[in-house]
Amino acid sequence: MTRRLQGKRVIFTGGVTNIGREVVELFQAEGARMVVADIDRDAGRALAEALGDGVNFVHVDVTDEDSVRRMIEAGVETLGGLDVLCQNAGAQRSGKVTEFAAEDWDMLFRVNARAHFFGAKYAVPHLRKAGKGAIVNTSSLAGQRGGGGMTAYSATKGAVIAFSTALAIELAPDNIRVNTICPGWVDTPFNKPAIDFMGGRGNQDDIVARTVPLGRQAHPSEMAPLFVYLASDESSYMTAQAITIDGGVYN
Ligand SMILES: NC(=O)c1ccc[n+]([C@@H]2O[C@H](COP(=O)([O-])OP(=O)(O)OC[C@H]3O[C@@H](n4cnc5c(N)ncnc54)[C@H](O)[C@@H]3O)[C@@H](O)[C@H]2O)c1
């Protein structure tokens, strides 16, 4: 059977833990060759060692333009070109708007939103050289629908959707597709700030049971097949979409 990402050359940010790691493992199984980039050096090196063949690690701080430029250059050199850019690195903070620190607001925008601009800026020339390409950006249900305590995070994730949609239109003539994945509750430590804001895991479980039609959070592995679909040629006629994967909340 043909593997769905056979020979695809992929740069993947935020790929060493949780959702990203599940995606990277499925990408590898589907035949992709990858440069995984993250701020967490130890986890990145451990990932490359554990997965081996076709999975390399480079350090990046996505808040730093030069670091992103170097990540793309190193990735293209290692892979011999570029077919797919996945931008999954992210950060979360929660708090009431009246108590929220400007530094946290700015940090979230740098990690969650501005980084997507840097990635596109430096990756697009290489995707153009390949004659076609796919960019898959990670947003959130929070970017489509509000939640108390999430004003800053929601604003950054809404920005990712708006940016990606505009980028998709700009790049459509180059046959470079841009789509956005919007996960709902995925059970990872990433949500600790939101869980603390809600008053603890017990309260979060109650909220999930009441508001998620499927009645539970996702396991990170449940996100991975959608990434494969959007990165592969199977989605060749799909661009400028924000696709929600949230157990039915956004309907
Ligand atoms: N867990 C959820 O419920 C959920 C829901 C919706 C969207 N998301 C999004 O999914 C993505 C992955 O989330 P996760 O739950 O797997 O969390 P995670 O914390 O495991 O993944 C985030 C990754 O980004 C990396 N990162 C953070 N700052 C960085 C920086 N400055 N430079 C480079 N890398 C950096 C982290 O080291 C980590 O590997 C995030 O973009 C998040 O916003 C998660």
The ligand as a Gaussian input file, in Angstrom:
#p B3LYP/6-31G(d) Opt

LIG

0 1
 N       -4.099000      20.535000      24.345000
 C       -5.187000      21.135000      23.904000
 O       -6.305000      20.983000      24.464000
 C       -5.116000      22.030000      22.680000
 C       -6.324000      22.518000      22.169000
 C       -6.299000      23.354000      21.058000
 C       -5.109000      23.680000      20.454000
 N       -3.954000      23.190000      20.977000
 C       -2.700000      23.577000      20.308000
 O       -1.988000      22.425000      19.938000
 C       -0.583000      22.712000      19.951000
 C        0.135000      21.641000      20.757000
 O       -0.424000      21.577000      22.043000
 P       -0.100000      20.406000      23.102000
 O       -1.298000      20.227000      23.931000
 O        0.485000      19.240000      22.417000
 O        0.979000      21.150000      24.038000
 P        2.562000      21.009000      24.208000
 O        2.945000      21.981000      25.264000
 O        2.936000      19.591000      24.394000
 O        3.119000      21.477000      22.786000
 C        3.598000      22.763000      22.526000
 C        5.012000      22.648000      21.986000
 O        5.456000      23.953000      21.579000
 C        6.788000      24.119000      22.041000
 N        7.093000      25.533000      22.176000
 C        6.578000      26.412000      23.074000
 N        7.143000      27.616000      22.922000
 C        8.034000      27.515000      21.899000
 C        8.933000      28.424000      21.274000
 N        9.037000      29.709000      21.680000
 N        9.684000      27.985000      20.254000
 C        9.593000      26.694000      19.845000
 N        8.778000      25.783000      20.399000
 C        8.007000      26.189000      21.425000
 C        6.835000      23.361000      23.365000
 O        8.148000      23.059000      23.790000
 C        6.005000      22.118000      23.025000
 O        6.803000      21.097000      22.463000
 C       -0.449000      24.134000      20.503000
 O       -0.317000      25.052000      19.429000
 C       -1.779000      24.382000      21.197000
 O       -2.130000      25.744000      21.238000
 C       -3.918000      22.370000      22.073000

